Amino acid sequence: MESAIKTVVQQFLSSARGKENLGAKNFQKLVQSQLGNIMSDTDSSSAVKDMMRGLDDNQDGKVSFQEYLNLVGYVANAWSERKTGTQNSAAN
Amino acid sequence: MESAIKTVVQQFLSSARGKENLGAKNFQKLVQSQLGNIMSDTDSSSAVKDMMRGLDDNQDGKVSFQEYLNLVGYVANAWSERKTGTQNSAAN
């Protein structure tokens, strides 16, 4: 599992290209290239923008590492529900 | 990255053995077998118990899926700091 966690971190770091946050363009690229199979509507630019607004807790127009981890948690929850058929109470 | 997220979910599901939460014993097994290289002190039963108490937001003596995702986020943060040398402001 360690390599899975490292993959999640590395994906953010390489998408952010040395910056601390993901801008709208890099976020869209990441979602479309990395999460297109597990999430729906990633082909739609406006849906991805809505997703970004939903994640952007501090409303700065960028996705921080913490906000990105919230997305990962959201996807993990959705996947777990699909696997178990149960609804997990969301902490975020 | 999708397979990395699935790995994280699958690890919880197999460790929980069909239950909704991880008990102390299964949590300890998971941490020691899966996170022994990336975290320190996983060999110490008391350190793992302390970690579990720290994660157990609702104090029910078990680790829920949400609480487990908080651990994954914690490890991801620690790894990101190691890779970038910066401190991320923690949301959890």
N, CA and C atoms of all chains as a GROMACS GRO file, in nm:
protein
  552
    1MET      N    1   0.081  -0.121   0.000
    1MET     CA    2   0.000   0.000   0.000
    1MET      C    3   0.085   0.127   0.000
    2GLU      N    4   0.210   0.113   0.050
    2GLU     CA    5   0.295   0.232   0.052
    2GLU      C    6   0.315   0.288  -0.087
    3SER      N    7   0.332   0.201  -0.184
    3SER     CA    8   0.354   0.251  -0.320
    3SER      C    9   0.228   0.319  -0.374
    4ALA      N   10   0.111   0.273  -0.330
    4ALA     CA   11  -0.013   0.338  -0.373
    4ALA      C   12  -0.020   0.481  -0.318
    5ILE      N   13   0.017   0.499  -0.192
    5ILE     CA   14   0.015   0.633  -0.132
    5ILE      C   15   0.118   0.721  -0.200
    6LYS      N   16   0.236   0.664  -0.227
    6LYS     CA   17   0.338   0.742  -0.295
    6LYS      C   18   0.292   0.784  -0.435
    7THR      N   19   0.219   0.695  -0.502
    7THR     CA   20   0.166   0.728  -0.636
    7THR      C   21   0.072   0.846  -0.629
    8VAL      N   22  -0.015   0.848  -0.527
    8VAL     CA   23  -0.110   0.958  -0.511
    8VAL      C   24  -0.035   1.090  -0.489
    9VAL      N   25   0.067   1.087  -0.404
    9VAL     CA   26   0.146   1.208  -0.377
    9VAL      C   27   0.220   1.252  -0.503
   10GLN      N   28   0.284   1.156  -0.568
   10GLN     CA   29   0.367   1.187  -0.685
   10GLN      C   30   0.282   1.247  -0.798
   11GLN      N   31   0.160   1.198  -0.808
   11GLN     CA   32   0.072   1.249  -0.914
   11GLN      C   33   0.044   1.398  -0.895
   12PHE      N   34   0.021   1.436  -0.768
   12PHE     CA   35  -0.001   1.579  -0.741
   12PHE      C   36   0.126   1.658  -0.772
   13LEU      N   37   0.239   1.609  -0.724
   13LEU     CA   38   0.364   1.684  -0.740
   13LEU      C   39   0.397   1.703  -0.888
   14SER      N   40   0.377   1.598  -0.968
   14SER     CA   41   0.413   1.613  -1.108
   14SER      C   42   0.310   1.699  -1.182
   15SER      N   43   0.183   1.691  -1.141
   15SER     CA   44   0.082   1.777  -1.204
   15SER      C   45   0.101   1.923  -1.167
   16ALA      N   46   0.148   1.949  -1.045
   16ALA     CA   47   0.165   2.088  -0.999
   16ALA      C   48   0.293   2.150  -1.054
   17ARG      N   49   0.378   2.068  -1.112
   17ARG     CA   50   0.501   2.115  -1.176
   17ARG      C   51   0.582   2.211  -1.089
   18GLY      N   52   0.606   2.166  -0.966
   18GLY     CA   53   0.692   2.244  -0.879
   18GLY      C   54   0.620   2.353  -0.801
   19LYS      N   55   0.493   2.378  -0.836
   19LYS     CA   56   0.418   2.478  -0.759
   19LYS      C   57   0.347   2.411  -0.642
   20GLU      N   58   0.296   2.493  -0.553
   20GLU     CA   59   0.230   2.436  -0.434
   20GLU      C   60   0.087   2.394  -0.462
   21ASN      N   61   0.026   2.453  -0.564
   21ASN     CA   62  -0.115   2.425  -0.593
   21ASN      C   63  -0.134   2.388  -0.739
   22LEU      N   64  -0.249   2.328  -0.766
   22LEU     CA   65  -0.287   2.299  -0.904
   22LEU      C   66  -0.376   2.411  -0.956
   23GLY      N   67  -0.338   2.471  -1.067
   23GLY     CA   68  -0.426   2.566  -1.135
   23GLY      C   69  -0.535   2.490  -1.209
   24ALA      N   70  -0.632   2.565  -1.262
   24ALA     CA   71  -0.748   2.505  -1.327
   24ALA      C   72  -0.708   2.411  -1.441
   25LYS      N   73  -0.610   2.454  -1.520
   25LYS     CA   74  -0.571   2.376  -1.638
   25LYS      C   75  -0.505   2.243  -1.597
   26ASN      N   76  -0.412   2.252  -1.502
   26ASN     CA   77  -0.344   2.131  -1.458
   26ASN      C   78  -0.438   2.038  -1.382
   27PHE      N   79  -0.533   2.095  -1.309
   27PHE     CA   80  -0.631   2.011  -1.240
   27PHE      C   81  -0.715   1.935  -1.341
   28GLN      N   82  -0.758   2.005  -1.446
   28GLN     CA   83  -0.839   1.941  -1.548
   28GLN      C   84  -0.762   1.827  -1.617
   29LYS      N   85  -0.637   1.854  -1.649
   29LYS     CA   86  -0.553   1.749  -1.710
   29LYS      C   87  -0.542   1.627  -1.620
   30LEU      N   88  -0.518   1.653  -1.491
   30LEU     CA   89  -0.502   1.543  -1.396
   30LEU      C   90  -0.630   1.459  -1.389
   31VAL      N   91  -0.742   1.526  -1.373
   31VAL     CA   92  -0.869   1.453  -1.358
   31VAL      C   93  -0.899   1.373  -1.484
   32GLN      N   94  -0.878   1.436  -1.601
   32GLN     CA   95  -0.913   1.367  -1.725
   32GLN      C   96  -0.819   1.251  -1.755
   33SER      N   97  -0.690   1.268  -1.723
   33SER     CA   98  -0.596   1.161  -1.756
   33SER      C   99  -0.593   1.052  -1.650
   34GLN      N  100  -0.623   1.088  -1.523
   34GLN     CA  101  -0.602   0.992  -1.415
   34GLN      C  102  -0.731   0.936  -1.355
   35LEU      N  103  -0.841   1.007  -1.372
   35LEU     CA  104  -0.963   0.963  -1.304
   35LEU      C  105  -1.080   0.945  -1.399
   36GLY      N  106  -1.050   0.936  -1.529
   36GLY     CA  107  -1.156   0.928  -1.630
   36GLY      C  108  -1.237   0.801  -1.624
   37ASN      N  109  -1.179   0.693  -1.572
   37ASN     CA  110  -1.253   0.567  -1.568
   37ASN      C  111  -1.337   0.553  -1.442
   38ILE      N  112  -1.287   0.610  -1.334
   38ILE     CA  113  -1.352   0.589  -1.203
   38ILE      C  114  -1.457   0.696  -1.175
   39MET      N  115  -1.445   0.813  -1.239
   39MET     CA  116  -1.542   0.920  -1.220
   39MET      C  117  -1.619   0.942  -1.350
   40SER      N  118  -1.740   0.995  -1.335
   40SER     CA  119  -1.816   1.027  -1.455
   40SER      C  120  -1.799   1.175  -1.490
   41ASP      N  121  -1.829   1.210  -1.609
   41ASP     CA  122  -1.832   1.350  -1.654
   41ASP      C  123  -1.696   1.418  -1.660
   42THR      N  124  -1.586   1.342  -1.657
   42THR     CA  125  -1.456   1.409  -1.660
   42THR      C  126  -1.425   1.467  -1.798
   43ASP      N  127  -1.499   1.420  -1.900
   43ASP     CA  128  -1.479   1.477  -2.034
   43ASP      C  129  -1.537   1.617  -2.046
   44SER      N  130  -1.628   1.650  -1.955
   44SER     CA  131  -1.693   1.780  -1.963
   44SER      C  132  -1.613   1.885  -1.885
   45SER      N  133  -1.564   1.987  -1.957
   45SER     CA  134  -1.486   2.092  -1.892
   45SER      C  135  -1.566   2.160  -1.782
   46SER      N  136  -1.695   2.181  -1.807
   46SER     CA  137  -1.773   2.254  -1.707
   46SER      C  138  -1.796   2.167  -1.584
   47ALA      N  139  -1.809   2.034  -1.603
   47ALA     CA  140  -1.825   1.946  -1.487
   47ALA      C  141  -1.698   1.945  -1.403
   48VAL      N  142  -1.581   1.945  -1.471
   48VAL     CA  143  -1.454   1.945  -1.398
   48VAL      C  144  -1.436   2.078  -1.324
   49LYS      N  145  -1.481   2.187  -1.387
   49LYS     CA  146  -1.474   2.318  -1.319
   49LYS      C  147  -1.562   2.320  -1.195
   50ASP      N  148  -1.681   2.261  -1.207
   50ASP     CA  149  -1.770   2.253  -1.090
   50ASP      C  150  -1.705   2.171  -0.979
   51MET      N  151  -1.642   2.060  -1.019
   51MET     CA  152  -1.575   1.975  -0.922
   51MET      C  153  -1.466   2.054  -0.850
   52MET      N  154  -1.392   2.132  -0.927
   52MET     CA  155  -1.284   2.211  -0.870
   52MET      C  156  -1.338   2.315  -0.772
   53ARG      N  157  -1.449   2.378  -0.808
   53ARG     CA  158  -1.509   2.476  -0.717
   53ARG      C  159  -1.553   2.408  -0.588
   54GLY      N  160  -1.605   2.285  -0.601
   54GLY     CA  161  -1.649   2.211  -0.483
   54GLY      C  162  -1.534   2.175  -0.390
   55LEU      N  163  -1.417   2.149  -0.449
   55LEU     CA  164  -1.300   2.111  -0.368
   55LEU      C  165  -1.230   2.231  -0.307
   56ASP      N  166  -1.245   2.345  -0.371
   56ASP     CA  167  -1.163   2.462  -0.339
   56ASP      C  168  -1.214   2.530  -0.212
   57ASP      N  169  -1.182   2.468  -0.098
   57ASP     CA  170  -1.235   2.514   0.031
   57ASP      C  171  -1.205   2.661   0.057
   58ASN      N  172  -1.084   2.703   0.028
   58ASN     CA  173  -1.047   2.842   0.061
   58ASN      C  174  -1.073   2.939  -0.056
   59GLN      N  175  -1.139   2.885  -0.162
   59GLN     CA  176  -1.186   2.972  -0.271
   59GLN      C  177  -1.076   3.058  -0.333
   60ASP      N  178  -0.958   2.999  -0.351
   60ASP     CA  179  -0.851   3.078  -0.412
   60ASP      C  180  -0.834   3.044  -0.560
   61GLY      N  181  -0.924   2.962  -0.615
   61GLY     CA  182  -0.917   2.929  -0.757
   61GLY      C  183  -0.812   2.826  -0.791
   62LYS      N  184  -0.750   2.768  -0.686
   62LYS     CA  185  -0.651   2.662  -0.709
   62LYS      C  186  -0.683   2.544  -0.618
   63VAL      N  187  -0.624   2.430  -0.652
   63VAL     CA  188  -0.645   2.311  -0.570
   63VAL      C  189  -0.515   2.281  -0.495
   64SER      N  190  -0.521   2.294  -0.363
   64SER     CA  191  -0.403   2.266  -0.279
   64SER      C  192  -0.387   2.115  -0.262
   65PHE      N  193  -0.276   2.077  -0.201
   65PHE     CA  194  -0.254   1.934  -0.175
   65PHE      C  195  -0.364   1.877  -0.085
   66GLN      N  196  -0.402   1.954   0.018
   66GLN     CA  197  -0.511   1.909   0.107
   66GLN      C  198  -0.642   1.893   0.031
   67GLU      N  199  -0.672   1.989  -0.055
   67GLU     CA  200  -0.796   1.983  -0.132
   67GLU      C  201  -0.792   1.864  -0.228
   68TYR      N  202  -0.675   1.837  -0.283
   68TYR     CA  203  -0.656   1.720  -0.370
   68TYR      C  204  -0.678   1.590  -0.291
   69LEU      N  205  -0.626   1.585  -0.167
   69LEU     CA  206  -0.647   1.465  -0.084
   69LEU      C  207  -0.795   1.446  -0.053
   70ASN      N  208  -0.869   1.555  -0.041
   70ASN     CA  209  -1.014   1.543  -0.022
   70ASN      C  210  -1.079   1.477  -0.144
   71LEU      N  211  -1.030   1.512  -0.263
   71LEU     CA  212  -1.081   1.448  -0.385
   71LEU      C  213  -1.050   1.298  -0.383
   72VAL      N  214  -0.927   1.265  -0.345
   72VAL     CA  215  -0.888   1.123  -0.337
   72VAL      C  216  -0.980   1.050  -0.239
   73GLY      N  217  -1.008   1.113  -0.125
   73GLY     CA  218  -1.098   1.053  -0.026
   73GLY      C  219  -1.238   1.035  -0.082
   74TYR      N  220  -1.283   1.132  -0.158
   74TYR     CA  221  -1.415   1.125  -0.219
   74TYR      C  222  -1.422   1.007  -0.318
   75VAL      N  223  -1.318   0.994  -0.400
   75VAL     CA  224  -1.314   0.884  -0.497
   75VAL      C  225  -1.306   0.750  -0.424
   76ALA      N  226  -1.226   0.746  -0.317
   76ALA     CA  227  -1.212   0.621  -0.239
   76ALA      C  228  -1.346   0.583  -0.178
   77ASN      N  229  -1.418   0.681  -0.125
   77ASN     CA  230  -1.551   0.654  -0.070
   77ASN      C  231  -1.645   0.598  -0.176
   78ALA      N  232  -1.643   0.662  -0.292
   78ALA     CA  233  -1.732   0.618  -0.398
   78ALA      C  234  -1.699   0.475  -0.441
   79TRP      N  235  -1.570   0.445  -0.447
   79TRP     CA  236  -1.528   0.312  -0.487
   79TRP      C  237  -1.565   0.208  -0.381
   80SER      N  238  -1.545   0.246  -0.255
   80SER     CA  239  -1.581   0.155  -0.147
   80SER      C  240  -1.730   0.125  -0.148
   81GLU      N  241  -1.810   0.227  -0.173
   81GLU     CA  242  -1.956   0.205  -0.180
   81GLU      C  243  -1.992   0.113  -0.295
   82ARG      N  244  -1.920   0.129  -0.405
   82ARG     CA  245  -1.948   0.044  -0.521
   82ARG      C  246  -1.912  -0.102  -0.488
   83LYS      N  247  -1.803  -0.120  -0.411
   83LYS     CA  248  -1.758  -0.255  -0.380
   83LYS      C  249  -1.844  -0.322  -0.272
   84THR      N  250  -1.892  -0.243  -0.177
   84THR     CA  251  -1.961  -0.303  -0.063
   84THR      C  252  -2.111  -0.282  -0.067
   85GLY      N  253  -2.156  -0.187  -0.149
   85GLY     CA  254  -2.298  -0.159  -0.153
   85GLY      C  255  -2.348  -0.081  -0.033
   86THR      N  256  -2.254  -0.032   0.051
   86THR     CA  257  -2.296   0.046   0.167
   86THR      C  258  -2.253   0.191   0.152
   87GLN      N  259  -2.317   0.275   0.229
   87GLN     CA  260  -2.286   0.417   0.228
   87GLN      C  261  -2.201   0.447   0.352
   88ASN      N  262  -2.081   0.501   0.329
   88ASN     CA  263  -1.998   0.542   0.444
   88ASN      C  264  -2.036   0.684   0.482
   89SER      N  265  -2.043   0.708   0.612
   89SER     CA  266  -2.070   0.845   0.656
   89SER      C  267  -1.944   0.928   0.626
   90ALA      N  268  -1.961   1.034   0.550
   90ALA     CA  269  -1.846   1.111   0.504
   90ALA      C  270  -1.797   1.204   0.614
   91ALA      N  271  -1.666   1.208   0.634
   91ALA     CA  272  -1.608   1.299   0.733
   91ALA      C  273  -1.581   1.434   0.669
   92ASN      N  274  -1.564   1.437   0.540
   92ASN     CA  275  -1.534   1.563   0.472
   92ASN      C  276  -1.658   1.614   0.399
   93MET      N  277  -0.343   0.635  -1.152
   93MET     CA  278  -0.374   0.665  -1.012
   93MET      C  279  -0.498   0.592  -0.962
   94GLU      N  280  -0.587   0.557  -1.058
   94GLU     CA  281  -0.708   0.487  -1.015
   94GLU      C  282  -0.675   0.357  -0.943
   95SER      N  283  -0.576   0.285  -0.993
   95SER     CA  284  -0.542   0.158  -0.927
   95SER      C  285  -0.484   0.182  -0.788
   96ALA      N  286  -0.415   0.295  -0.770
   96ALA     CA  287  -0.362   0.328  -0.638
   96ALA      C  288  -0.476   0.350  -0.539
   97ILE      N  289  -0.579   0.424  -0.582
   97ILE     CA  290  -0.694   0.449  -0.493
   97ILE      C  291  -0.768   0.319  -0.464
   98LYS      N  292  -0.782   0.236  -0.567
   98LYS     CA  293  -0.848   0.107  -0.544
   98LYS      C  294  -0.769   0.021  -0.445
   99THR      N  295  -0.636   0.027  -0.455
   99THR     CA  296  -0.552  -0.049  -0.362
   99THR      C  297  -0.576  -0.005  -0.218
  100VAL      N  298  -0.587   0.127  -0.198
  100VAL     CA  299  -0.610   0.180  -0.064
  100VAL      C  300  -0.745   0.130  -0.010
  101VAL      N  301  -0.848   0.134  -0.094
  101VAL     CA  302  -0.980   0.087  -0.052
  101VAL      C  303  -0.978  -0.063  -0.024
  102GLN      N  304  -0.918  -0.138  -0.117
  102GLN     CA  305  -0.917  -0.283  -0.106
  102GLN      C  306  -0.843  -0.328   0.020
  103GLN      N  307  -0.738  -0.254   0.056
  103GLN     CA  308  -0.662  -0.290   0.176
  103GLN      C  309  -0.749  -0.281   0.300
  104PHE      N  310  -0.830  -0.176   0.307
  104PHE     CA  311  -0.921  -0.164   0.422
  104PHE      C  312  -1.022  -0.279   0.421
  105LEU      N  313  -1.082  -0.303   0.305
  105LEU     CA  314  -1.188  -0.405   0.299
  105LEU      C  315  -1.134  -0.542   0.337
  106SER      N  316  -1.014  -0.575   0.290
  106SER     CA  317  -0.963  -0.709   0.322
  106SER      C  318  -0.918  -0.715   0.467
  107SER      N  319  -0.866  -0.604   0.521
  107SER     CA  320  -0.826  -0.605   0.662
  107SER      C  321  -0.947  -0.611   0.755
  108ALA      N  322  -1.057  -0.550   0.713
  108ALA     CA  323  -1.177  -0.547   0.797
  108ALA      C  324  -1.256  -0.679   0.787
  109ARG      N  325  -1.220  -0.763   0.695
  109ARG     CA  326  -1.280  -0.896   0.679
  109ARG      C  327  -1.433  -0.893   0.682
  110GLY      N  328  -1.488  -0.806   0.600
  110GLY     CA  329  -1.634  -0.803   0.587
  110GLY      C  330  -1.704  -0.715   0.689
  111LYS      N  331  -1.629  -0.670   0.792
  111LYS     CA  332  -1.692  -0.580   0.889
  111LYS      C  333  -1.679  -0.435   0.842
  112GLU      N  334  -1.751  -0.347   0.910
  112GLU     CA  335  -1.747  -0.206   0.870
  112GLU      C  336  -1.626  -0.133   0.924
  113ASN      N  337  -1.570  -0.184   1.034
  113ASN     CA  338  -1.459  -0.116   1.100
  113ASN      C  339  -1.342  -0.211   1.124
  114LEU      N  340  -1.226  -0.152   1.150
  114LEU     CA  341  -1.110  -0.231   1.188
  114LEU      C  342  -1.101  -0.234   1.340
  115GLY      N  343  -1.095  -0.354   1.397
  115GLY     CA  344  -1.065  -0.367   1.539
  115GLY      C  345  -0.917  -0.345   1.564
  116ALA      N  346  -0.879  -0.339   1.690
  116ALA     CA  347  -0.740  -0.308   1.728
  116ALA      C  348  -0.641  -0.407   1.666
  117LYS      N  349  -0.676  -0.534   1.668
  117LYS     CA  350  -0.585  -0.637   1.619
  117LYS      C  351  -0.564  -0.625   1.468
  118ASN      N  352  -0.674  -0.609   1.395
  118ASN     CA  353  -0.663  -0.598   1.249
  118ASN      C  354  -0.596  -0.467   1.208
  119PHE      N  355  -0.620  -0.361   1.286
  119PHE     CA  356  -0.553  -0.234   1.256
  119PHE      C  357  -0.402  -0.249   1.273
  120GLN      N  358  -0.364  -0.315   1.382
  120GLN     CA  359  -0.220  -0.334   1.407
  120GLN      C  360  -0.155  -0.416   1.295
  121LYS      N  361  -0.223  -0.522   1.253
  121LYS     CA  362  -0.170  -0.604   1.142
  121LYS      C  363  -0.154  -0.522   1.016
  122LEU      N  364  -0.256  -0.442   0.985
  122LEU     CA  365  -0.252  -0.359   0.864
  122LEU      C  366  -0.133  -0.262   0.869
  123VAL      N  367  -0.121  -0.192   0.980
  123VAL     CA  368  -0.014  -0.092   0.991
  123VAL      C  369   0.123  -0.158   0.981
  124GLN      N  370   0.138  -0.268   1.051
  124GLN     CA  371   0.270  -0.333   1.053
  124GLN      C  372   0.306  -0.395   0.919
  125SER      N  373   0.206  -0.452   0.851
  125SER     CA  374   0.238  -0.519   0.725
  125SER      C  375   0.244  -0.422   0.608
  126GLN      N  376   0.167  -0.312   0.617
  126GLN     CA  377   0.152  -0.224   0.500
  126GLN      C  378   0.224  -0.091   0.510
  127LEU      N  379   0.251  -0.047   0.633
  127LEU     CA  380   0.307   0.088   0.648
  127LEU      C  381   0.438   0.088   0.726
  128GLY      N  382   0.499  -0.029   0.741
  128GLY     CA  383   0.619  -0.042   0.823
  128GLY      C  384   0.740   0.032   0.767
  129ASN      N  385   0.744   0.053   0.636
  129ASN     CA  386   0.860   0.122   0.579
  129ASN      C  387   0.844   0.273   0.577
  130ILE      N  388   0.720   0.317   0.566
  130ILE     CA  389   0.695   0.460   0.548
  130ILE      C  390   0.672   0.530   0.682
  131MET      N  391   0.630   0.454   0.783
  131MET     CA  392   0.608   0.513   0.915
  131MET      C  393   0.710   0.456   1.014
  132SER      N  394   0.737   0.533   1.118
  132SER     CA  395   0.827   0.483   1.222
  132SER      C  396   0.747   0.422   1.336
  133ASP      N  397   0.811   0.340   1.415
  133ASP     CA  398   0.751   0.285   1.538
  133ASP      C  399   0.638   0.186   1.515
  134THR      N  400   0.621   0.136   1.392
  134THR     CA  401   0.509   0.042   1.372
  134THR      C  402   0.535  -0.093   1.439
  135ASP      N  403   0.661  -0.120   1.475
  135ASP     CA  404   0.692  -0.245   1.547
  135ASP      C  405   0.644  -0.241   1.691
  136SER      N  406   0.624  -0.122   1.741
  136SER     CA  407   0.584  -0.107   1.881
  136SER      C  408   0.432  -0.113   1.894
  137SER      N  409   0.383  -0.214   1.966
  137SER     CA  410   0.238  -0.229   1.984
  137SER      C  411   0.178  -0.107   2.051
  138SER      N  412   0.251  -0.050   2.147
  138SER     CA  413   0.194   0.064   2.220
  138SER      C  414   0.188   0.188   2.129
  139ALA      N  415   0.288   0.202   2.041
  139ALA     CA  416   0.286   0.315   1.948
  139ALA      C  417   0.169   0.302   1.852
  140VAL      N  418   0.143   0.179   1.806
  140VAL     CA  419   0.030   0.159   1.713
  140VAL      C  420  -0.103   0.182   1.785
  141LYS      N  421  -0.109   0.144   1.913
  141LYS     CA  422  -0.231   0.171   1.991
  141LYS      C  423  -0.253   0.320   2.007
  142ASP      N  424  -0.144   0.393   2.032
  142ASP     CA  425  -0.155   0.540   2.043
  142ASP      C  426  -0.205   0.600   1.912
  143MET      N  427  -0.150   0.548   1.800
  143MET     CA  428  -0.190   0.597   1.667
  143MET      C  429  -0.339   0.573   1.647
  144MET      N  430  -0.384   0.454   1.688
  144MET     CA  431  -0.525   0.419   1.671
  144MET      C  432  -0.613   0.512   1.755
  145ARG      N  433  -0.572   0.540   1.876
  145ARG     CA  434  -0.649   0.633   1.961
  145ARG      C  435  -0.656   0.771   1.896
  146GLY      N  436  -0.544   0.811   1.835
  146GLY     CA  437  -0.540   0.942   1.769
  146GLY      C  438  -0.634   0.949   1.650
  147LEU      N  439  -0.651   0.837   1.581
  147LEU     CA  440  -0.737   0.834   1.462
  147LEU      C  441  -0.885   0.820   1.498
  148ASP      N  442  -0.909   0.760   1.613
  148ASP     CA  443  -1.045   0.716   1.648
  148ASP      C  444  -1.130   0.834   1.693
  149ASP      N  445  -1.174   0.913   1.594
  149ASP     CA  446  -1.246   1.037   1.623
  149ASP      C  447  -1.367   1.016   1.713
  150ASN      N  448  -1.443   0.913   1.686
  150ASN     CA  449  -1.567   0.894   1.763
  150ASN      C  450  -1.546   0.804   1.886
  151GLN      N  451  -1.418   0.772   1.912
  151GLN     CA  452  -1.383   0.701   2.038
  151GLN      C  453  -1.462   0.572   2.059
  152ASP      N  454  -1.480   0.496   1.952
  152ASP     CA  455  -1.552   0.370   1.969
  152ASP      C  456  -1.457   0.250   1.975
  153GLY      N  457  -1.328   0.276   1.980
  153GLY     CA  458  -1.231   0.168   1.992
  153GLY      C  459  -1.206   0.094   1.862
  154LYS      N  460  -1.263   0.147   1.752
  154LYS     CA  461  -1.242   0.085   1.620
  154LYS      C  462  -1.201   0.194   1.521
  155VAL      N  463  -1.147   0.150   1.409
  155VAL     CA  464  -1.109   0.245   1.304
  155VAL      C  465  -1.205   0.229   1.187
  156SER      N  466  -1.284   0.332   1.163
  156SER     CA  467  -1.379   0.329   1.051
  156SER      C  468  -1.306   0.358   0.920
  157PHE      N  469  -1.378   0.344   0.810
  157PHE     CA  470  -1.318   0.373   0.679
  157PHE      C  471  -1.273   0.519   0.673
  158GLN      N  472  -1.357   0.609   0.725
  158GLN     CA  473  -1.319   0.752   0.725
  158GLN      C  474  -1.194   0.775   0.808
  159GLU      N  475  -1.187   0.712   0.923
  159GLU     CA  476  -1.071   0.730   1.010
  159GLU      C  477  -0.946   0.673   0.943
  160TYR      N  478  -0.963   0.562   0.872
  160TYR     CA  479  -0.854   0.503   0.795
  160TYR      C  480  -0.808   0.597   0.684
  161LEU      N  481  -0.903   0.662   0.616
  161LEU     CA  482  -0.865   0.758   0.511
  161LEU      C  483  -0.788   0.876   0.571
  162ASN      N  484  -0.821   0.913   0.694
  162ASN     CA  485  -0.743   1.018   0.760
  162ASN      C  486  -0.598   0.974   0.780
  163LEU      N  487  -0.580   0.846   0.814
  163LEU     CA  488  -0.444   0.793   0.828
  163LEU      C  489  -0.370   0.798   0.694
  164VAL      N  490  -0.440   0.758   0.588
  164VAL     CA  491  -0.379   0.764   0.454
  164VAL      C  492  -0.339   0.908   0.421
  165GLY      N  493  -0.426   1.003   0.453
  165GLY     CA  494  -0.395   1.144   0.430
  165GLY      C  495  -0.275   1.190   0.510
  166TYR      N  496  -0.266   1.143   0.632
  166TYR     CA  497  -0.154   1.177   0.718
  166TYR      C  498  -0.023   1.125   0.659
  167VAL      N  499  -0.026   0.999   0.615
  167VAL     CA  500   0.094   0.940   0.555
  167VAL      C  501   0.130   1.012   0.425
  168ALA      N  502   0.028   1.046   0.346
  168ALA     CA  503   0.053   1.118   0.221
  168ALA      C  504   0.116   1.254   0.248
  169ASN      N  505   0.066   1.323   0.350
  169ASN     CA  506   0.125   1.452   0.388
  169ASN      C  507   0.271   1.436   0.428
  170ALA      N  508   0.297   1.335   0.511
  170ALA     CA  509   0.434   1.314   0.558
  170ALA      C  510   0.526   1.284   0.440
  171TRP      N  511   0.475   1.203   0.346
  171TRP     CA  512   0.557   1.168   0.229
  171TRP      C  513   0.581   1.290   0.140
  172SER      N  514   0.477   1.370   0.123
  172SER     CA  515   0.490   1.490   0.041
  172SER      C  516   0.593   1.586   0.103
  173GLU      N  517   0.589   1.600   0.235
  173GLU     CA  518   0.687   1.687   0.302
  173GLU      C  519   0.829   1.635   0.282
  174ARG      N  520   0.841   1.501   0.288
  174ARG     CA  521   0.974   1.443   0.269
  174ARG      C  522   1.025   1.470   0.127
  175LYS      N  523   0.932   1.466   0.030
  175LYS     CA  524   0.971   1.484  -0.110
  175LYS      C  525   1.000   1.630  -0.143
  176THR      N  526   0.924   1.721  -0.082
  176THR     CA  527   0.935   1.861  -0.122
  176THR      C  528   1.007   1.947  -0.019
  177GLY      N  529   1.020   1.895   0.103
  177GLY     CA  530   1.082   1.975   0.208
  177GLY      C  531   0.994   2.086   0.260
  178THR      N  532   0.866   2.084   0.222
  178THR     CA  533   0.775   2.188   0.271
  178THR      C  534   0.670   2.128   0.362
  179GLN      N  535   0.610   2.213   0.440
  179GLN     CA  536   0.505   2.172   0.533
  179GLN      C  537   0.371   2.210   0.473
  180ASN      N  538   0.282   2.110   0.455
  180ASN     CA  539   0.147   2.142   0.408
  180ASN      C  540   0.058   2.173   0.526
  181SER      N  541  -0.026   2.273   0.513
  181SER     CA  542  -0.122   2.300   0.621
  181SER      C  543  -0.224   2.188   0.620
  182ALA      N  544  -0.239   2.123   0.734
  182ALA     CA  545  -0.324   2.005   0.742
  182ALA      C  546  -0.470   2.045   0.755
  183ALA      N  547  -0.556   1.980   0.676
  183ALA     CA  548  -0.699   2.007   0.684
  183ALA      C  549  -0.764   1.919   0.789
  184ASN      N  550  -0.700   1.806   0.820
  184ASN     CA  551  -0.756   1.714   0.919
  184ASN      C  552  -0.677   1.723   1.049
   0.00000   0.00000   0.00000
